[in-house]
């Protein structure tokens, strides 16, 4: 299991809170796209890109060695690559696709080495990760295709498992096997038995865990720590749209003295609004901007510029209209007071009428209906 600490851009720079969604209509894939872009823009995702490129090159080299007939060397090399891809020292995102390809290659090699038991384990692991992605008939020998069908598809047919995921804070994004699945708390049904790669993200915090769905389903509950609680409380307060004071309260409760910035997405009738905000050391808004995104596949080049501007503080004081559009309006305290006073007056009048009616009834037989006095 891997817990990544809240990311600070520089020792004297602002703290990156992360990317959040303000309503359930925002697709998790769009949130993750923007989060990955922000990480790259801030210099936080460079290593991941370098690792992916290196792993892809290793897989190509292993395939070339396999085609030259170097079965033992290829098996050892692909086994080492699988160990690297399943390590919790990197995010389980795009690397899971490479892992699936490596498992398929390993199963094919094991077949040629007459190790059907190991081939079955590799094929079943691949099928659990990518149940809809059967081996390409144009790339694999017919014997490999038949073995995959017999050892993986037929063996696991009808076997389904569930995975229940809970996390603090509520609303953390759930990734399973490199794909976004929704937000906590949630239950994933229809999963194949085998090893699955669970990643739970809240703001700049994440936890990863291998979940083995063997003979039964699993329940996983995680706590992403104080930093994630801050991020979760921050975005939860923003979702309330109860005005800037409510958001500042959630932000300042985690401690003052650092500048911070974040992005949040909200759905519209068509497309999405992306708000970028930067807070000063006392929780005041020092920068705020809004971008309109047409759909989840839209070009994110303007978002990259927005992230860098928020980091560098290249904004003027935002207008009140934009602040209200982003955070909503604080609830009125006058209206509840007026309604309370009116309600109190009605109750007093009704009680007085009842007492008067009882007094008159006792002395004169006259009955007064208190309802008619309202």
C-alpha positions in Angstrom: 0.0 0.0 0.0 1.3 3.4 -0.9 0.3 6.8 0.5 1.5 9.8 -1.3 1.8 13.0 0.8 0.2 16.3 0.0 2.3 17.9 -2.7 4.0 21.2 -2.1 5.3 22.9 -5.2 8.3 24.5 -3.6 9.5 25.2 -0.1 8.2 28.8 -0.5 5.6 28.2 -3.1 1.8 27.5 -2.8 0.4 24.1 -1.8 -1.4 22.2 -4.6 -4.7 21.0 -3.1 -5.8 19.1 -6.3 -8.7 18.7 -8.7 -12.2 18.1 -7.5 -15.7 17.6 -9.0 -18.6 19.7 -7.7 -21.4 17.4 -8.8 -21.7 13.7 -9.8 -22.4 14.6 -13.4 -18.7 15.4 -13.9 -17.0 12.3 -15.4 -14.1 11.0 -13.4 -12.0 10.6 -16.6 -12.1 14.3 -17.1 -11.0 15.0 -13.5 -8.1 12.6 -14.0 -7.1 14.1 -17.3 -6.9 17.5 -15.7 -5.2 16.1 -12.6 -2.5 14.4 -14.8 -2.1 17.6 -16.9 -1.7 19.7 -13.7 0.9 17.2 -12.3 2.9 17.5 -15.5 2.6 21.3 -15.6 3.8 21.5 -12.1 6.7 19.1 -12.6 5.1 16.3 -10.6 4.3 13.8 -13.3 7.7 13.8 -15.2 8.9 10.5 -13.6 5.7 8.7 -14.4 6.0 9.6 -18.1 9.6 8.5 -18.1 8.8 5.2 -16.4 6.0 4.4 -19.0 8.3 5.1 -21.9 11.1 2.9 -20.4 8.6 0.1 -19.7 7.2 0.2 -23.2 10.7 0.0 -24.7 11.4 -3.0 -22.4 8.3 -4.8 -23.6 9.2 -4.2 -27.3 12.7 -5.6 -26.6 11.3 -8.7 -24.9 8.9 -9.3 -27.8 11.8 -9.1 -30.2 13.8 -11.6 -28.1 10.8 -13.9 -28.0 10.4 -13.9 -31.7 14.1 -14.9 -32.1 13.3 -18.0 -30.0 14.9 -17.0 -26.7 12.1 -18.4 -24.6 13.9 -18.7 -21.2 15.4 -15.3 -21.4 12.1 -13.8 -22.5 10.3 -15.4 -19.7 12.7 -14.1 -17.1 12.7 -10.6 -18.7 8.9 -10.3 -18.8 8.6 -11.6 -15.3 10.9 -8.8 -14.1 8.8 -6.3 -16.1 5.6 -7.5 -14.4 7.2 -7.1 -11.0 8.1 -3.5 -11.9 4.6 -2.7 -13.3 2.9 -4.1 -10.1 5.2 -2.2 -7.7 3.3 0.3 -5.5 6.1 2.8 -6.0 4.3 4.4 -9.0 0.6 5.2 -9.8 -1.4 2.3 -11.2 -2.8 4.2 -14.2 -1.6 3.7 -17.8 0.9 1.1 -16.5 -2.0 -1.4 -16.0 -2.4 -1.6 -19.8 1.2 -2.5 -20.2 0.8 -5.0 -17.3 -2.1 -6.7 -19.3 0.1 -6.9 -22.4 3.0 -8.4 -20.4 0.8 -11.0 -18.8 -0.5 -12.1 -22.2 3.1 -12.4 -23.5 4.1 -14.4 -20.4 1.2 -16.8 -20.9 2.2 -17.4 -24.5 5.8 -18.1 -23.5 4.8 -20.5 -20.7 2.7 -22.5 -23.2 5.7 -22.9 -25.5 7.7 -24.0 -22.5 5.0 -26.7 -21.8 4.1 -25.1 -18.5 0.4 -25.0 -18.8 -0.3 -24.3 -15.1 1.8 -21.1 -15.2 0.2 -20.2 -18.6 -3.2 -20.6 -17.0 -2.3 -18.2 -14.1 -1.0 -15.6 -16.6 -4.0 -15.8 -18.9 -6.5 -15.7 -16.0 -4.7 -12.6 -14.5 -4.9 -10.9 -17.9 -8.6 -11.9 -18.3 -9.4 -10.5 -14.8 -7.8 -7.1 -15.7 -9.3 -6.9 -19.3 -12.3 -9.2 -19.6 -13.4 -7.6 -22.8 -10.0 -7.6 -24.5 -9.3 -11.1 -25.9 -6.0 -11.8 -27.7 -5.8 -10.3 -31.2 -6.2 -13.2 -33.7 -3.9 -11.4 -36.1 -1.0 -11.3 -33.6 -1.3 -14.6 -31.7 -1.0 -18.2 -32.9 -4.3 -20.2 -33.1 -3.0 -22.6 -30.4 -2.5 -19.6 -28.1 -6.0 -18.4 -28.8 -7.5 -21.8 -28.1 -5.5 -22.2 -24.9 -6.6 -18.7 -23.7 -10.2 -19.6 -24.3 -9.9 -22.9 -22.4 -7.7 -21.8 -19.5 -9.0 -18.3 -18.8 -12.4 -17.6 -20.4 -14.0 -20.9 -19.9 -12.5 -21.4 -16.4 -13.7 -18.1 -15.1 -17.1 -18.1 -16.9 -19.9 -17.4 -14.5 -17.6 -16.5 -11.6 -18.2 -12.9 -10.5 -17.2 -11.0 -7.4 -18.0 -7.7 -5.8 -15.7 -5.1 -4.3 -17.1 -2.6 -1.8 -14.9 0.5 -1.4 -15.1 3.1 1.4 -12.8 5.9 2.2 -12.2 9.0 4.4 -12.9 11.5 3.0 -16.2 10.5 1.4 -16.1 11.3 -2.3 -12.6 10.1 -3.0 -12.1 8.9 -6.6 -11.9 5.2 -7.2 -9.6 3.7 -9.9 -9.6 0.0 -10.5 -7.2 -1.7 -12.9 -6.2 1.7 -14.4 -9.7 2.9 -15.1 -11.8 5.5 -13.2 -14.9 3.8 -11.7 -16.6 6.5 -9.5 -16.5 8.0 -6.0 -16.6 6.5 -2.5 -18.6 5.0 -1.1 -19.3 2.6 -3.9 -19.7 -1.1 -4.8 -18.2 -2.6 -7.9 -20.1 -5.7 -9.1 -19.4 -8.2 -11.9 -15.6 -8.4 -11.4 -13.7 -11.6 -12.3 -11.7 -13.5 -9.7 -8.1 -12.6 -9.5 -5.7 -9.8 -8.6 -7.1 -6.2 -9.1 -5.2 -3.0 -8.7 -7.2 -0.5 -6.6 -6.2 3.2 -6.4 -8.1 5.7 -4.3 -7.4 9.4 -4.7 -8.5 12.5 -2.8 -6.9 15.8 -3.9 -3.1 15.3 -3.8 -3.3 12.2 -1.7 -3.7 8.6 -2.9 -3.6 5.0 -1.6 -3.0 1.9 -3.7 -3.8 -1.7 -2.7 -3.8 -5.0 -4.5 -7.1 -6.7 -4.0 -7.3 -10.4 -4.6 -10.9 -11.5 -5.4 -10.5 -15.2 -4.9 -13.5 -17.2 -3.6 -15.5 -14.2 -2.4 -15.9 -10.5 -2.6 -14.0 -8.0 -0.6 -14.7 -4.9 1.5 -12.0 -2.2 1.5 -12.0 0.8 3.7 -9.1 3.3 3.8 -8.2 6.6 5.5 -6.1 8.9 3.3 -4.8 10.9 6.3 -5.0 14.4 7.5 -4.0 16.0 4.3 -6.7 14.2 2.4 -9.2 15.1 5.1 -8.3 18.7 4.4 -8.8 18.2 0.7 -12.0 16.3 1.2 -13.4 18.9 3.6 -12.4 21.7 1.2 -14.2 20.2 -1.8 -17.1 19.1 0.3 -17.5 22.7 1.5 -17.2 23.9 -2.1 -20.0 21.5 -3.2 -22.3 23.1 -0.7 -22.1 26.4 -2.7 -22.8 28.3 0.6 -20.5 31.2 -0.2 -16.8 32.0 0.3 -16.9 32.2 4.1 -17.9 28.5 4.3 -15.0 27.5 2.1 -12.5 29.7 3.9 -13.6 28.1 7.2 -12.9 24.6 5.8 -9.5 25.8 4.4 -8.3 27.7 7.5 -9.3 24.8 9.8 -6.3 22.9 8.4 -3.9 25.6 9.4 -2.9 29.1 8.1 0.3 30.4 6.8 0.5 28.8 3.4 -0.8 29.9 0.0 -2.8 27.2 -1.7 -4.5 26.6 -5.1 -7.0 24.2 -6.6 -9.2 23.4 -9.6 -12.9 22.3 -9.5 -15.3 21.2 -12.2 -19.0 21.7 -12.4 -21.4 20.4 -15.1 -23.6 22.7 -17.1 -26.5 22.0 -19.5 -23.8 21.7 -22.2 -20.2 21.1 -21.2 -18.5 22.0 -17.9 -17.1 25.0 -16.0 -13.6 24.7 -14.6 -12.8 27.1 -11.7 -9.2 27.8 -10.7 -8.7 29.5 -7.3 -5.7 30.6 -5.3 -5.9 31.4 -1.6 -3.6 33.7 0.4 -2.0 32.8 3.7 -5.1 33.8 5.7 -7.6 32.0 3.4 -8.5 35.0 1.3 -9.1 34.6 -2.5 -6.1 36.1 -4.3 -6.9 34.7 -7.7 -9.9 33.2 -9.4 -10.6 32.3 -13.0 -13.2 30.2 -15.0 -12.8 28.2 -18.2 -15.6 26.6 -20.2 -14.9 23.1 -21.4 -17.1 21.7 -24.2 -16.8 18.0 -23.3 -14.6 15.5 -21.5 -12.3 15.1 -24.6 -11.8 18.8 -25.1 -8.3 20.3 -25.7 -6.7 21.1 -22.3 -4.1 23.5 -23.4 -5.9 26.5 -21.7 -6.0 24.5 -18.5 -2.2 24.1 -18.5 -1.9 27.9 -18.8 -4.4 28.4 -16.0 -2.5 26.0 -13.6 0.8 27.8 -14.2 -0.9 31.2 -13.6 -2.4 30.1 -10.4 1.0 28.7 -9.2 2.7 32.0 -10.1 -0.1 34.3 -8.9 -0.5 36.1 -12.2 -4.0 37.3 -11.5 -5.7 40.5 -10.4 -8.3 40.7 -7.7 -11.4 38.7 -8.9 -14.8 40.5 -9.2 -17.5 39.7 -6.7 -19.8 38.4 -9.5 -17.2 35.7 -10.4 -16.8 34.8 -6.7 -20.5 34.3 -6.3 -20.6 32.2 -9.6 -17.9 30.0 -8.3 -18.8 29.6 -4.6 -22.4 30.5 -4.4 -24.1 33.0 -2.0 -23.9 32.8 1.8 -27.2 31.9 3.4 -29.2 34.9 4.5 -29.4 35.4 8.3 -32.2 38.1 8.1 -34.8 35.9 6.5 -34.7 33.2 9.2 -34.9 35.9 11.9 -38.0 37.5 10.2 -39.6 34.1 9.7 -38.9 33.2 13.4 -40.4 36.5 14.6 -43.5 35.9 12.5 -43.9 32.4 13.7 -43.4 33.5 17.3 -46.1 36.1 16.9 -48.6 33.6 15.5 -47.9 31.2 18.3 -48.4 34.0 20.9 -51.7 35.1 19.3 -53.0 31.6 19.1 -52.1 30.9 22.7 -53.8 34.1 23.9 -56.9 33.2 21.9 -57.1 29.8 23.5 -56.8 31.2 27.0 -59.4 33.8 26.3 -61.8 31.2 24.9 -61.4 29.0 28.0 -62.0 32.0 30.3 -65.2 33.0 28.5 -66.5 29.5 28.3 -66.2 29.0 32.0 -68.0 32.2 32.9 -70.6 32.8 30.2 -70.9 29.7 28.0 -69.6 31.7 25.0 -67.2 29.6 22.8 -64.6 31.4 20.6 -62.8 29.4 17.8 -59.1 30.5 18.0 -58.7 29.6 14.3 -61.0 32.4 13.3 -58.7 35.0 15.0 -55.8 34.3 12.6 
